[in-house]
Amino acid sequence: MDGTTAEAAQVAGVGHTDMATMLAALAPRGALETMLASQMAAVHVAALRSLRRAADNGEHPQIEALYLRQAARLMHLFARQAEALERRRAAVEKREMEQVWEAERQARLHEAEQREAERVRHEAQRRAHWDLAPARRRRAAEPAGRRGNGRNAEFDELAGGLSKPDPTSG
């Protein structure tokens, strides 16, 4: 049991086990919620004690009324504390959801950037292909004897020179 729970149990005048049970029921998340839950448990115990004292003091109506007013104030305080705890949890959940949404948005943005980069790369490849296409068409239009295999430029020149008819030998 942590120090906060032990202190709250001591202040409320209940056993550590009872206080731990009350805190477990509230399921605090973090130090601030643990402190608020400890206060709520102490206020709850105080309200119940005031109600018990009011019931035990049936002989003195003024004292009974005093304890009942005290119990009503404590129960009202407990309700405000419960509302504060709920507001805090709702704000935390909202913040967590916003973080999840932002992460999802960033992931979608990254995917869109990747698709755009791929599109640009593909477009550059397509343009490079079409920029080379006229040279390919010219080579394809040359007579078969004038074309080489493209592996050795010197061989292509020699082979092209051998396959040409000599215009002087007519």
PLY file of the C-alpha trace (Angstrom):
ply
format ascii 1.0
element vertex 170
property float x
property float y
property float z
element edge 169
property int vertex1
property int vertex2
end_header
0.00 0.00 0.00
1.43 3.38 -0.90
1.85 6.35 1.44
-1.18 8.22 0.11
-3.49 5.30 0.82
-2.06 4.79 4.30
-2.41 8.50 5.16
-5.97 8.62 3.82
-6.88 5.53 5.84
-5.39 7.09 8.97
-7.21 10.41 8.46
-10.51 8.69 7.69
-10.07 6.38 10.65
-10.64 3.20 8.66
-8.47 0.18 8.09
-5.91 0.08 5.32
-7.81 -2.74 3.65
-11.06 -0.74 3.58
-9.29 2.29 2.13
-7.49 0.15 -0.44
-10.84 -1.38 -1.44
-12.42 2.06 -1.90
-9.45 3.30 -3.93
-9.46 0.17 -6.08
-13.15 0.76 -6.81
-12.36 4.28 -8.04
-9.41 2.94 -10.12
-7.29 6.09 -10.10
-4.91 6.63 -13.04
-1.96 8.68 -11.92
-0.97 10.67 -8.86
-3.61 13.40 -9.14
-6.47 10.92 -9.46
-5.04 8.91 -6.54
-5.09 12.02 -4.34
-8.63 12.87 -5.42
-9.77 9.29 -4.87
-8.22 9.32 -1.37
-10.11 12.52 -0.55
-13.31 11.03 -1.90
-12.90 7.93 0.24
-12.21 10.03 3.35
-15.23 12.25 2.66
-17.41 9.17 2.13
-16.29 7.67 5.44
-16.88 11.01 7.23
-20.39 11.30 5.75
-21.27 7.79 6.90
-19.95 8.52 10.40
-22.03 11.70 10.58
-25.13 9.76 9.57
-24.37 7.08 12.19
-23.91 9.72 14.91
-27.16 11.41 13.90
-28.96 8.08 14.23
-27.32 7.35 17.60
-28.24 10.79 19.03
-32.00 10.45 18.95
-32.35 12.13 22.36
-30.91 15.49 21.28
-32.66 16.82 18.17
-30.27 19.76 17.77
-27.20 17.52 17.75
-28.96 15.13 15.39
-29.74 18.04 13.02
-26.10 19.17 13.23
-24.83 15.73 12.22
-27.42 15.48 9.42
-26.35 18.88 8.00
-22.72 17.83 8.22
-23.51 14.54 6.42
-25.45 16.40 3.70
-22.52 18.79 3.11
-20.07 15.90 2.97
-22.26 13.96 0.52
-22.56 17.09 -1.64
-18.77 17.46 -1.53
-18.38 13.81 -2.52
-20.68 14.35 -5.52
-18.62 17.38 -6.64
-15.43 15.36 -6.27
-16.93 12.53 -8.35
-17.88 15.05 -11.05
-14.35 16.48 -10.99
-12.91 12.99 -11.39
-15.22 12.29 -14.34
-14.36 15.62 -16.01
-10.65 14.89 -15.61
-11.01 11.41 -17.07
-13.06 12.72 -19.98
-10.39 15.35 -20.71
-7.63 12.72 -20.57
-9.59 10.41 -22.88
-10.21 13.27 -25.30
-6.51 14.15 -25.31
-5.59 10.49 -25.90
-8.09 10.21 -28.76
-6.72 13.40 -30.33
-3.24 11.91 -30.15
-4.46 8.73 -31.85
-6.23 10.76 -34.54
-3.12 12.86 -35.11
-0.98 9.73 -35.44
-3.46 8.28 -37.95
-3.49 11.57 -39.88
0.30 11.59 -39.99
0.31 7.99 -41.24
-2.18 8.85 -44.01
-0.13 11.91 -44.94
3.04 9.81 -45.10
1.28 7.25 -47.33
0.08 10.02 -49.64
3.60 11.44 -49.84
4.95 7.98 -50.67
2.33 7.52 -53.41
3.18 10.95 -54.85
6.91 10.17 -54.82
6.22 6.87 -56.60
4.05 8.66 -59.17
6.78 11.26 -59.81
9.43 8.52 -60.15
7.21 6.59 -62.56
6.53 9.73 -64.60
10.28 10.45 -64.82
10.92 6.90 -66.01
8.15 7.19 -68.60
9.53 10.48 -69.89
13.06 9.08 -70.07
11.72 6.12 -72.04
9.90 8.37 -74.50
12.90 10.71 -74.82
14.98 7.71 -75.96
12.23 6.36 -78.19
13.08 8.48 -81.31
16.66 7.14 -81.30
15.34 3.59 -80.96
12.94 4.16 -83.84
15.76 5.51 -86.03
17.93 2.51 -85.27
15.06 0.16 -85.99
14.48 1.85 -89.36
18.09 1.31 -90.50
18.69 -1.58 -92.90
19.67 -4.82 -91.21
23.19 -4.77 -92.62
23.90 -1.36 -91.17
22.82 -2.27 -87.65
25.17 -3.94 -85.25
24.44 -5.65 -82.04
25.24 -2.47 -80.07
27.87 -4.15 -77.95
31.02 -2.95 -79.70
31.01 0.36 -81.59
34.23 -0.42 -83.52
32.88 -3.77 -84.65
29.62 -2.14 -85.69
31.52 0.37 -87.84
33.63 -2.35 -89.47
30.68 -4.59 -90.04
28.72 -1.70 -91.49
31.63 -0.89 -93.84
31.83 -4.50 -95.11
28.18 -4.81 -95.84
27.99 -1.56 -97.84
28.28 -1.92 -101.58
31.27 -0.04 -102.89
29.96 2.74 -105.19
33.18 2.77 -107.29
33.15 -0.89 -108.13
30.04 -0.61 -110.24
0 1
1 2
2 3
3 4
4 5
5 6
6 7
7 8
8 9
9 10
10 11
11 12
12 13
13 14
14 15
15 16
16 17
17 18
18 19
19 20
20 21
21 22
22 23
23 24
24 25
25 26
26 27
27 28
28 29
29 30
30 31
31 32
32 33
33 34
34 35
35 36
36 37
37 38
38 39
39 40
40 41
41 42
42 43
43 44
44 45
45 46
46 47
47 48
48 49
49 50
50 51
51 52
52 53
53 54
54 55
55 56
56 57
57 58
58 59
59 60
60 61
61 62
62 63
63 64
64 65
65 66
66 67
67 68
68 69
69 70
70 71
71 72
72 73
73 74
74 75
75 76
76 77
77 78
78 79
79 80
80 81
81 82
82 83
83 84
84 85
85 86
86 87
87 88
88 89
89 90
90 91
91 92
92 93
93 94
94 95
95 96
96 97
97 98
98 99
99 100
100 101
101 102
102 103
103 104
104 105
105 106
106 107
107 108
108 109
109 110
110 111
111 112
112 113
113 114
114 115
115 116
116 117
117 118
118 119
119 120
120 121
121 122
122 123
123 124
124 125
125 126
126 127
127 128
128 129
129 130
130 131
131 132
132 133
133 134
134 135
135 136
136 137
137 138
138 139
139 140
140 141
141 142
142 143
143 144
144 145
145 146
146 147
147 148
148 149
149 150
150 151
151 152
152 153
153 154
154 155
155 156
156 157
157 158
158 159
159 160
160 161
161 162
162 163
163 164
164 165
165 166
166 167
167 168
168 169
